[in-house]
Amino acid sequence: MDRSWMRLRNKLCKEYLDGIKSFMKVAEQCVNENNLVCFPCKECQNAFFKSLHIVKAHLKRYGIAESYTK
């Protein structure tokens, strides 16, 4: 997966939004038995499990944690 979108400051540009779409396809494969996934937004820092809907909203609002490497 191309990760260049993660460094973009404009969270409304096409490249960033396309990156979120790609990330979400991978995240869909990682949900737990409650349909929740741990995710690396700048706010949650991979510490909380949330629904895919919330993950997408957080990535748009806060961006992805700079330390995310997986």
C-alpha positions in Angstrom: 0.0 0.0 0.0 1.3 3.4 -1.0 1.8 5.5 2.2 2.7 8.9 0.7 -0.8 10.2 1.5 -0.1 9.9 5.2 2.3 12.8 5.1 -0.1 15.2 3.2 -1.3 18.1 5.2 -4.4 18.8 3.2 -6.9 16.2 4.5 -9.4 17.2 1.8 -7.2 16.6 -1.3 -8.0 13.7 -3.5 -4.7 11.9 -2.8 -5.4 11.9 1.0 -9.0 10.7 0.6 -7.9 8.0 -1.8 -5.3 6.9 0.8 -8.0 6.6 3.4 -10.0 4.4 1.1 -7.1 2.1 0.6 -6.3 2.1 4.3 -10.0 1.3 5.1 -9.9 -1.7 2.7 -7.1 -3.2 4.8 -8.7 -2.2 8.1 -11.9 -4.1 7.1 -9.8 -7.3 7.1 -8.5 -6.6 10.7 -11.8 -6.1 12.6 -12.3 -8.2 15.8 -15.3 -10.3 16.7 -17.2 -7.1 17.6 -16.4 -5.5 14.2 -14.0 -3.0 15.9 -10.5 -2.2 14.9 -7.5 -0.6 16.6 -6.2 2.3 14.5 -3.5 4.9 14.3 -5.1 8.2 14.1 -3.2 11.1 15.7 -5.8 11.3 18.5 -6.1 7.6 19.4 -2.5 6.5 18.7 -3.5 2.8 18.2 -4.8 2.6 21.8 -8.5 2.2 21.3 -10.8 -0.1 19.3 -13.5 1.7 17.2 -15.9 1.0 14.4 -14.8 1.4 10.8 -17.1 4.4 10.5 -15.3 6.1 13.4 -11.9 5.1 12.1 -12.6 6.8 8.8 -14.0 10.0 10.5 -10.9 10.2 12.8 -8.5 9.8 9.9 -10.2 12.7 8.1 -10.3 14.9 11.1 -7.1 14.1 13.0 -4.9 12.4 10.4 -2.8 9.3 10.8 -0.1 9.0 13.5 3.3 9.8 12.2 4.7 6.8 14.0 2.4 4.4 12.1 4.5 1.9 10.1 2.4 -1.3 9.6 
